[in-house]
Amino acid sequence: MSKYSQLNILDTQTQLRVGDHEYQVFSLQRAEQKLGSLSRLPKSLKVLLENLLRFAEQSEASLQHIEAIFAWQQQQNVQHEIEYHPARVLMQDFTGVPAVVDLAAMREAMAKAGGNPEKINPLSPVDLVIDHSVMVDAYASEHAFADNVHLEMQRNAERYQFLRWGQTAFEQFRVVPPGTGICHQVNLEYLATVVATDQVDGQVFAFPDTLVGTDSHTTMINGLGVLGWGVGGIEAEAAMLGQPISMLIPEVVGFKLTGKLPEGRTATDLVLTITQMLRKKGVVGKFVEFYGDGLAELPLADRATIANMAPEYGATCGFFPVDQVTLDYMRLTGRSAETLALTEAYSKLQGLWREVGDEPIFSDHLSLDMAEVVASVAGPKRPQDRVVLTDVAKTFQDLLDLELKPSKEECERLLNEGGGTAVDAQNASVDHAAYCELEGKRYPLQDGDVVIAAITSCTNTSNPSVMLAAGLLAKKAVEKGLQRKAWVKSSLAPGSKVVTDYLEAAGLMPYLQQLGFNLVGYGCTTCIGNSGPLLKSIEDAVYTYDLNVSSVLSGNRNFEGRVHPLVKSNWLASPPLVVAFALAGNIRTDLTQAVLGVDAQGNQVFLKDIWPSQHEINQAVQYVNTQMFKTQYAEVFKGDEQWQSIQIPASKTYVWQDDSTYIRHPPFFDDIHKPAAPLQDIQQARILAILGDSVTTDHISPAGNIKEQSPAGQYLLEHGVSPENFNSYGSRRGNHEVMMRGTFANVRIKNEMLDGVEGGYTRYIPTAQQMSIYDAAMLYQADTTPLVIIAGKEYGTGSSRDWAAKGTNLLGVKAVIAESFERIHRSNLIGMGVLPLQFLPGQSRLSWQLTGEEQLTIVGINNDLKVQQQLDVQLTRADGRQEQFKLLCRIDTANEVEYFKAGGILHYVLRNMLAKSS
């Protein structure tokens, strides 16, 4: 039987001829003949509808799913669950390694239970791009790229050997080797087809290219008209293994774009404006679909920049329909003539093509005249906090004025006495001025100094106009005799090799290099915390005097503690502004007014003197050509000699190495041969942590550098790893021992059970002792005490990280109780057998005055658990008083109920496979 519905419930299968090729299509037009017009249905929902038609079975439930999409045109908040089958899965290596570790563990569990391990195999195509492991150790040097690649291969030898094994052991699993580019840019420039094809039983089927990815910025591909979004690694693994993704039909918010960007404005300015507008509107869990005739003025790269930031504005995705701009970009990037012809014919046949004057029906809508966009950055802690460029200096100063700062003398006294650092001092606020020694010279270092300036991340490095604008600004700056400040760590990490090709072709790379923006690697570096160390004299000054220094990066994430643990303020900016701030050296500089330097004639140089015109940018963009893409992607899966020389075992099950500190056999499936235990109430649970609003997965999941004194650092020391070889948490995501020790260990996390303490600490209630969250969790586990986490609004926002859920599970947390959840993290908690519970409206940790000393018993958790059921809670205070209240169980779909009963989504898949093989 075909994997697609041969006898579709609505008989919509038809043929499409394009040139000499014939394709089988599940026609939306034929569905309209049965169920009514689709003319004003958002195009993103038409993609979901086609998916339902293609996978429909002869059942009443299938017809109800399809009818619900049609009904959406009359009622845009239809609460109806559907099953979605993405065409493929995209991974980056941080999230991909633990996913492959799980698959390897599932194979071993299958073998031990007497099943066939080769049944654990992707059923959908999977591409894993190694892009998150390169770190900025070397910079501002012509040797920086080679040095960083050497260190990357040295540090990650075990991980890369494991991925090479996976590449050979699993079917439909491809690996893009390190040093190629960022997964989202590789997806945009090469992997995505817009319309996919699949040969089944001698017939070729055509359908929309769709995907899910293990990185939240998978949404970038929606700029190309490909529906995709980020899921947890756990969900992605289930999708690989043939499980549909259960989801409610989303609300779709229309965003109408009119006009065009004015002179001097960049795609970054536009996306920061859109992000702020949509975050204010409230689009969490919704689709955003862009429409309006202004799209004709928006290059594909600008669309991708906007789509990339969907996690930052809170939406599931930001979708752009297919049109002539899409085809032009596909032609530029080297897609075949056959692919172009099929994309146009299929999109027009199915009503997915953007027509002039299109006005779909939306759940809600808003609009923007792009002519009104002004130069902006975002920061210092959240991507949605847009600040007009002229206001940056004042905004930072206002924030600085709120800090209670010790005096310089008090800092020095504490340092000399060995009694602490500036953090411990209690004096009144003063403006700090420390000093650092750099290349034999002494420089003052003060609050607001830019210590990191990085052109990095998929958001902007996919966009030739802003990358070339940075190069043009660098050229003008060098010609004026300007140079970056000595304390600025500058770096250029493009999203693909094509970027350096066109920067070199335009003659701009030498000027970036003269300002210290040398190539440091192809991958996601500073934006994910792989910024590498600062010079020791700078780190010492920042730490000793508690300086509030800044980073400026062309990325999408600027959460606390993410870029660098010592950098408190982080600002998102366009690539040319990154270069400009490196010249200025301090965020308290008003770039629109400040003198950046003096030229050879003694004339003062301002930003306006070096900012490139739109005409100059357009001329530079002409250097981008199709041959660059064809050349760089000709052997994209081959890798260099170092990659090809990696030796791998020829085994279908992985040979685990007992002494490995990178890849360890996880315990998740140890009891899979036993029947799933029935669901039970949570009895007398202790609170492990009480957290506030907007706690992100960057706070929860291990990320960035591993500190020597942390539980993870101590574990590595015990296993013979020296601190200089700790690498990052991201690189050790295949080792659950490291990751569970780093869960809730972010240096900026604030546990309200402790007063004035930052970092991953808690109070162990039986002894009232302060200790690390990991150590307390292990003590509670020793006496079988269940644990809960209490939190505020928007719990789990940020990147989709499976370890935020896996680590929570391994710490012994049975439930997370929050005021609201981010979509991906809520799903991931269920996928790991952790219950997401929500306070009822008007209630919170504050209204119940929780201190962490309480015990909670949660009643109603049994095998009759229903979707969004209310559960009873008995709260016992420290003095023995008892109170009762209710919580909403945030298991939102029937499939999620089944996953939770099985112990998690992968347990559900594996148990079903074992049952079929027995």
N, C-alpha and C positions, 0 to 999 in steps of 0.2 A: 504494500500500500504506500502511495506517495506521501512524503512528509507534508505536502500541501493538499488542500482539500480538492480532490478531483470531482466530486459531486457536491459542489458548494451548495449550502442551504438555500441560497438565493439564485443559484445558477448564473454566477457573474463571470465565470472564466471565459475569456475570449482571446483573439489573436491580434497582435500588432506587428505589421511589417514595416521595417526600416531598412531601406536599400535592399540588399540581398538576404537580410536576416529576418527570421520570424520568431516572435516571442509570445509566450503565454502570459496573459495579464488578467488580474482580477479587477474587473472594470467597475469604477464608481458610477459611471453612466448607467450601466445595467442595474446597479443597485437602486439608482434614482427611479428607474421605471417601476420598481416594486414598492418603494417606501417614500418617495417624494423628493423634492428638490434639495440639492446640496449647494446651491449657488452661493449662499452667503455663509457657509460653514468655514471657520478659520482653516487655513491650509494645513496647519500643524495637526488639527484633528482629522483632516482627510487622510493624513499619513497613518494615524492610529486606526481609522476605519478600514483602510486597505489591509492593514495587518490583521484585523479581525476577520475580514472576508477570506483572506488567504489561509488562515488557520482554523476556519470555522468547521465544526463537525455537525453531523445531523442531530442536533439537539435543540431543545427549546431554550436552554441557557445561552447558546451561541446567538440565536436570533434576538434574544433580549439584550445582549451586549450591543449588537449592531443597531437595534432600534433605539437604544439609549443615546447613541451618538447622533442619530437623526433628531431625536427629541431635544437635544442640546440647543438647537436653534430657537426653540420656544422657551426653554428654561435653562439658563446658562450655568446653573449650579446643581446639575443633576448628580446626586450622590449615588453613583452606580459604579460598582467594581468591575473592571475588565482585566483580561489577561493579555499581556503584551510580549511579543517575541522579537527582540532585537536581532538584526541580521548578523551582527558581529560584536566583538568585545575588544576594547583597547585598554592597555595597561602601561603604566610606567613602572620602573624597577623597584621603587620604594614599596609600592603597594602590590606589585606583581610578584616579587619574591615570596612574601608570605602566602600569596594565593597558590603559587606553585608548590610551596612547602605543604600546604593543606592537601593539594592533589596528590603529592607523593605520599603523605601520611594516609590518605584515603586508599591509595593503591595497596599500601602495606596492610591496612586494616582489612581490606577486601581479601587479600591473600591469606591472612591469618584466620579469617572466618570461613575459608574454604571456597571463596569465589574467585572469579577470573579478574586479576588486577587490571588487565588491559581494557576492561569495561569502563574504567575511570579514564575518560578521554574526552576532550572538548568535542561537542557536537556542533558548535558554531565556531567560525574562524576567529582566532585570537591573535592579535599583534601586541607584542610587548616591546616597548622602546626603552632602552637603557639611557636615561637622561637625567636622573636625579642624584647621581653619585659623584660627579665631579665637584671639587671644592676649590675655592679661590685661595690657595696657599701662595702661589707665585702671582705677581701682578706687576704692571708698569714695566714690563721687560719683554724683549723680543723672544726670550726663552720661556715665557710664562705658560704658553699653551703646552709645549713639550713637557715641561716640568710637572704641570698639573695632571696631564695624561699619565705620565709615569707613576705618580703617586696614586692616582685613581686605580690603575691596574694592579699596583702593589697591594693597596689596602683591600681591594675587593676580589682578590684572586679566588677565594672560596665561593663567593656569591656568583661570580661569573662562570666558574666551573659548573655550578649547580644549574644556572640558566642554560648553559650549553648542553648539559644533560637533558634538561626539559625540552629543548629544541629538537633533540633527536628521539626522545622517548615518547612524546605525545604527538598525535596527529592534529592537523589544523592549528598548529601552534608555531608562530614565526617570531623570531627575535631580531630586532634592529640593534646592532652592536653599539657600544659606547662611541662617543665622538661624532655622532651623526646629526643630532638635533633634539629639540624638545618634542615630546610625543604629539602634542596638539598641532604643532607646525608641520611635522612629518605627515600627520593625518590630513591636514588641510592641503598641503602641497602635493601629496602623493597617494596616500592610502585610500582616501574617500573617492567614491565613484559617482555619487549623487543618485544614480539609478544602478542598482545591483542586479546581477544575474546569477542564476543557479541552474545547472543541468540536472534534471531528475527524470529518470525513466525515458531518456531519449528526447525529452522536451526541454527547451530553454525558457525559464521563467524570468520575467523582469518585474522588479518591485523597488520601492524606495530604499535607498541605502540608509539604514538606521543602526544605531549602536548604543551601548552603555560603556562607560569607562570607569576605571578605578581611581580617577582623579576628578575632582569636582569641576575642573576647567575643560573637561570633555565638551562642555557646551560651546566651545569656540567653533566647532564644526557646523553649528546651526547657521553661521554666517554664510555657508555654502549651500544652504537649503537642505542639509542633512540633519534629521532629528536625532539628537543624542544628548545624554546628560550623565552626570556622575552618579555612581552607586558605590556602596561599600564593596570591598574586596569579596566579602562573603556573598553578597547578592550576585556579583559578577561571576563568581565561581559556579553558583547555581545556574545562572543563565548559560554558562559554557556547557553545563551538564544537562541542558535541555529543559530546565524549569522555566516556565513563563514568569515574568515580573507582574505581580498583582498590583494594580493601582486604581485609584478612583479617577473617573474621567475628570480632567482638571478644568478649573476655570481658566479662561484665556483672556488676558488683558491686552488690548490693542494699543500700540504706541505709534502714533502717526508722526512721521517726519516730513517737514516741509522746508523749503529754502535750501541754502547751502552754507557751508562754513565760510566765515569771512577771512580775509587776509590775516595771516599771522596766527591762526588758530589751528590746533592739531586734532587728530582723532582722539588723543588722550584727553584733551579738554572736553571733547564731546562725550566720551564714555564716562568721565567723572560726573558730568552734569546729569546724564541719563541715570547713572547709578544712584545719585542723591535723590532724584525725582521718584524713581521706582521704590527705593527704600522707604521714602516718606509715604508713598501711596500704599505700600504693603502688598507684596506679591509673593510671599513665602508659600511654597507648594503649588504655585500657579505657573502656567505657561505665559510668556510674554511673546506676542507676535508683532513684528514691526511691519508697518504698511504706509502707504502714502506715496505721492509722486516724487517726494524728496529722495526716495531710495535710488532713483535714477542718477542722482548727483553723489551717491555714496559708493566709493570704490569697494570692491570685495574685501580688501584688507581692512578697511575701516569697519565694515560689517562684522568681520571676524573679531576685531578688537572689542566691539560692543557685546557680541555674543559670548566672548570669553569671560566677561565680568558678571555673567548671570548669578553665580554664587554670591557675589558681593551685593547685588541688588536683591538677592533672596529668592529669585525665581528658579523653577526647575530647569528652564531653558529660555533663551531669547532667540526666537526663530525668525529667519529671513526667507521669504519665498524665492523660488528659482526664477530667474529672468535673464535678459541678455547680458547683464553684468556678470552673472554666474558663468555663463558660457565663455565669455571673454577671458575670465580668470582661468577656467579649465584649459582653454587653448594656450594661454601664456605658460601655464605650469606643465605643459607637455602631455595632457591627456589625449588619447587617440581620437581621430575623426569619427570612428564608429561610436565611441563613448559619447562624444558631443551630440551626434545625431540622435542617438537613443535618448539621451537626457532631454533634449528639446521635444522630441515626438512624444515620449511618455508623459512628461510634465504637462504638456498641452492637452493630451488625451484625458488625463485624470483630473484636470482642473487645478493643478498644482503650480501653474505658471502665473507669475504676477502680471496682471493687465493694468493698463493705465486707468485710474479712477476706481480701482477695487475698494469696496467698503464692506468688509465682512461684518457679521454680527459678533460682538465681543461681550464678555462678562462685565467689563468696565474698560475705560480707555482714557488716555491722556495724550498730549501732543507737545511738540517742540518745534519752533522755528529755529533751524540750525544757525541762522544769521545772528541769533542772540547769544550764542556761546562765547564765553570769555575765557582767557587764560587761567588755568586752575591747577592746584595740586590737591592731594587728599592726605589727611593725617591729623594728629601724629600717631593715632592708634588704630583707626578703623578706616577701611577703604571708602565707606559711604560719607565720611565727614569731609566734604569738599570745602576747600578754602580758596577764594579768589587770590590770584598771585600777588596782587597789591596788598593783601591783608595777612600774608603769611608771617611776616616779622612781628606784627602786633599780636597775632593769635598765639604765637609761641611765647612771646613775652608775657602775655596775660596768664598762660598756663604756668610759666616759670614763677610768676609772682605768687601763685597759690602754694608753691612748695615751701616747706619749712626747711631752710638750709643752714647748716652749721657754718661757722666762720672758718676761714682758711687756717687760722692759728689753731683752732680746736682740732681740725683734721690732722694737722702736723703733729700736735701733741699726742693724739690717739695713735698715730702711726709710730711715733718714736717710742711710746710706752708699750706698744704691742697689744694695746687693749681694745682694738677694734678699728673701724674705719669711720668715714663720715656718716654712714648710715646710723651710727650709734650716738652721734652728737645731737645736742638739743638746743643749740643757740639760735638766734634770730636769723632771718633770711638775709643773705648778702650775695653780691655778684661774685662768683668764683673766678679766679685766674690761676691756673696751674701752669706748669711748664713741662715740655717733653724734649728729649734730645733726639734729633733726626739728622742722620748723615753729618754728624759733627757740629750741627747748629742747634741753638736753643730757641724753641718757639713757645709762645704762650698758648695755652689751651683753655677754652672757657665754654660755658653753657651755650648750646646752640651750634657749636662747631660741627661741620659736616665731616665725619670721619670715614664714611663710606659713600661713594657715588658709583652706582652700578647700572649699566645698561644691560638688563637681564629680563627674563621671563617671557612666556609665550604671548602675553597680552600685547606687547608692543614690538617685539623683535620679528613678528610675522608681517609687520607693516613697513613696506619700503619707504613710504613718504616720511614717516617720523625717524626712521633709521638714517636715511639720507639727509634729513634735516639736521640730525646730530652731527653728521660728518661735515656738512656745509658750515655749521656754526663753529666746529672745531677749526676748519680751514681759515675762516675769517679771524678767529681768536689768535691763531698762531701767526697769521700775517700782521696782526696788530701787536704782536710781541707779548701776548698774555700766556700765563701758565697756571695750572691748577695749584692749589695750596699744598704745601708739603705734607700736611697731616691727613690728606684725603686719600683713602684707599680706593683707587679707580679701577674699573674692570669693564670689559666688553664680552658678554656671553650670548652670542646670537642663537636664534632658534633653529637655524639650519645653515649648512655650508653655503647655500645660495647667497645668504646675506653678505658674507665676506667676499664672495665673487663680485657682487654688484658694487660694494663699497670700493673694492680695488679697481674695478672697471671705470668707476666714476672718478678715480684718483683721490679719494678722500681718506683712505685708510692711513696713509702716512701722517696726516694731521691729527687724527684720533690718537695715534701712537705717541705723537709728540706731547700730547696732553695726558699721557699715562693710561689711555683707554686701549691697551693692547688686548688682543684676543687671549682669553683665559680658558676657554673651553666652549663646547657646543652642548648646552644643557641648561637645566633649571638650577641656578646657583644661589645667588643672594636672596632671592624671593622665598626660598624654602629653608633658609638658615645655613646654607653652605657657603657663607660669606668668608669663612676661614678666619684665622686670628688677625687681630690688629697688631701693629708693632708693640713690643713689650712696654716701651716708655709711654705710649699712648694709653694702653690698658692700665698701667700702674697709675697714671694721672687720673684717669676717669674713675677708677675704683677708689683711690685714696681720697679724692676730693668730691666724690659723689656727683660728678658732672652729668648734666643732662645733655648729652651729645646726640647728634642726628645722623641718620642715613637718608639718602635720597636715591630712589630706585625706580626704574621704569616697569614696575611689577604690578601685582594685583593684591598683594597681602602685606599688611603692615601691623599685624597684631603684636602686642607686647611680647618681648622675649623671642620673637621669631627670627628676625634678621641677624641679631647678635645679642647675647645675653647682657652686654654692658651698654647697649645703645637703647636708650629709653624712647626716643622720638624718631619715628620713621615716616617718611613722606613719599607718596607715590607721585610721579611726575613723568612727563613725556621725555624721551631720550634727549632732545636738545636742551631741555631744562635741567636734566641730570648733569650735562656737561657744564651748563651755566653755573649751577650751584657748586660744582667742583672748582670753578674759577673764583667764585665769591668766597667759598670756604666756611660760611656761617649762615644758618637758616634765618638769623635775625637781620639779614641783609635784605632790603627791599630791592629786588632785582630790577624792578621797573625804574628805579631812581638812582641806584648806587653806581659809583664809579668802579668798574671792574679792573682797571689798570690804566697805564699810560703808554701810548705808542711811541715809536722811534722819534717822532717829531714833537713829543711832549704833550700831545693832545689827550685829554681824558677819553676813555673808552666806556661806552654804556652798552647795555644789552641790545638796544635798538640798532647799534652800529654793527653788530655781528649776527643779528637774527636774519636768517635767509628769507628771501621773498618767495611767494608761491610760485612765481615763474621759475626761479632758480631750482626749487624742489621738483617742479614738473620736468624741467630739463634733465635733472639727475635721474629721475625715475625712468627715463628713456633707456638708460643703460641696463635695466632689468630685461632679460630676454629668455626665450624658451629654451635655448640650448643649455643655459646654466642649470635649469631644472633637470633636463634630460641627462646631462653629464653627472650631476651629483647623485641622482637616484638610479643610475644605471645598474649598480650592484649594491643596492642599499642593505641587503641582508648578509653580505659577504664579510665585512669587517676587515680590519687591518691584520698585519702579520701576528701581532700579539694576541688578538682574538682568535685567529685561526689556529694558533699553536697550543691553545688550552687543551689539555688532555682530559677526556671524560670516560667514565665507565660505560661499557656496553651492557646495560641492564635495564629492564623495564620497571624494576622497583629500585628506588634510590638506596645506595649504600651509605648509611649514616655514619659520620665520623664522630666517635666519642669525645675527641679532644677539640672539636670545632667550637669556636665561640661566635660563629656567624650563622650556621645552619644547624638547627637542633630539631629532633623529632618532637612535635608538639603533643600534648596529652589529650587533645580534644576528643579523639576517637578510641581511647583505650578500652572503653566499656561498650563499644558498639555491638559486640556479639550478644550482649544482654538485652532483654526487652526494655523499652523506655520506661522509666519510673513514672508512676502517675503523678499528676500535678498536686501540689500540697500548699496549704497556707504557709505564710512566712511568720514564724513564731519568735517573738521577743528579739527582734532584730536591733542591732546597734547602728548608730549613725557614724559612718566613716568620715564624712566631710559635709559641711554646709556651705554651698557656693552661691554667688549672687547671679545677676543677670548677665546675659551674653557670654557665658562661659563657652569657649570655643573648643573644637577638637585639637587646636594648638595647645590649649591649657591641659586637656585630658590626655592626649596621645603623646608618647615620647617623640621629641623632635629636637634637632640641633645638636650641640656638643654634649658630651657626657662628662660630667664633673667627677673629679677623682674621689671626692668625699661623699658622693651620692651612692645609694644602694647599688645602682648599676655599675658605677665605677669600682666599688668595693668588690663586686662579683667578678669583674674583669681582672682586677688585681689578683684575686684569689686563684684565677685560672691562668696566671702567668703573662697577662697582657700589660705592657707598660703604658703609662698615660699618653705618650706621644703616638701610640698605636690604637687608642680607643676608637678612632674614627667617629662617626655620628650615630645617633639612634636610628636614623633612616637607613643607614647601611647595615644595621644589625637587626632589621625587622624580621629576619628568618630565625631569630633566637628568642623564644618566648621568655627565657629566664631574664634576659636583658630588658625586654620590652615591658614585662609586668612590673619590674622594679622601677621603670621610668614612667609608669602610668600615674597621672596626677602629680608629676614631679616638676612641672614648669616653674621657673624661678619667679614668675609674676602671679601665680595663682594665689588667691586669698581665701583661706578656709575660715569662715566666720566663727568656728569653734575656738579660734585663737585670736587674741587681741594684738593688732599691729604686727603680725608676722606674715611675711611673704614666702612663697615656696611650697613645696609638697610635704607639708607637715600636718599633723593632727594631734588630738588629745586622746590617749588610750584611757578610756573612762574607768576601767577597774582600778587603775593606779593613779589616775589624773596626770600621767607623765606625758610630756610633749615628745613626739618622735616622728620619724618619716611615716607617710601614709602606708608605704609598703610594709614596714616593720610592724605597724599596728595591725594591718590586715592579716599578717602571718600569725600574730598572737591570737587574734579572734578565730582564725581558721583552726588553730591548735585545739581550741575548746568548742569547735563546731558552732560558733555564734554567727548567724547570718547577718549580712550587712546591707545597708541602704545608703544611697547618696541623696542629699536634698539640694535642690537648686531653684533658681529663679526663672526668668523668661528667656526664651531662645537658647535653650540648652543644646549644645552640640553644633552650633553654627560653625562655618569654616570648611576646610577641606574634608572630603570624605575619607576618613581614615578607619580602616578596619580595626587597628589596634586600640582605638578609643573604646571599642566594644569588647574586643578580645581581652585587653588588659583589665577592664572592669570585671569581666567574668572570672579571670584567674585570681583576682584579689578577693573573690568570695562575695561580691556584691550581687544580691538577688534582685534588687529593684532600684530604679532611679525615679525619684519623685520630684517633678519640676512643674513650673507654671506653664511652660510650653516647650516644644521640642523642634529642632531642625529635622527636616524630612529624612535625610539620609541616615543620620545618627539614630533616630528612633527606629528605623528599619533594621539597622545594624545591631542594636541592642537585642531586638527580638531574634535576629539571626544567630546570636550567641547565647540565647536562653536567659537573657536579662529582661525583666519586666519593666517597660516604661509606663509610669503612672503619673497622672496629671492632677494637680489641685483643681477643685471646682472653682468657677468664677467667684472672685472676691476673696478667695482664700490663698494663703501662701505661707512660706516659712516664717514670715514676719507676723502675719495675723495670728499664727499659732505660737508665736514667741519661742521658736525652737532654739535650744542652746547646744544640742548635741549630747546632752546627758540623758535624753529620753530613750525609752524602748518602744518599738512599734510592732504590733501584731496585725497582719493584713489578712483578712478573711474573705473567702469566696474564690480562691484560686484552686480550681479542680478541673477534671476532664470535661466538665460541662461549661467551661469558660466560653463566654460569648464575645462577639465583636463589640468594642467600646462599652463593656459592662462596668457598672459602678461597683466598687469593692468597699467593704467596711474596714475601718482602721481603728484599733484600740491603742491609744497613746498613754503610756505610763510615765509620769514625771519622776524626777529624781527623788521627790519626797513621797512617792507612792500614789499620788492623786492620778485618777484615770479620766480620760476624756475620749469621746467618740467623734469620728467624722468620716466622710466618704471621699474616695478618690476615683477618677475616671481611668479605666484601663485603656491605654493607647495602642492596643492591638486592633488595627483598623480594618483588616480584611479577613475573610474566612481562611485564605491560604496561610496567613500569618498565625492564625490559631493553630493550624496543623503543624507549622514549623515549631512553634513554641512547645507544643505537646511532645514533639520528637526530641527536644533538647536544643534545637537550632535548625537552620535551613540546610546546612550540609549534612547534619545527622539525618534529617528527613530524606534527602536524596540517597545517602548511602544505605539507610535501612531499606528503602524501596528497592534499590539495586540488589541488596543481599537477599531480599524476599523473592525476587524474580529468579535469582540464580540458584535458589535452594530446591 
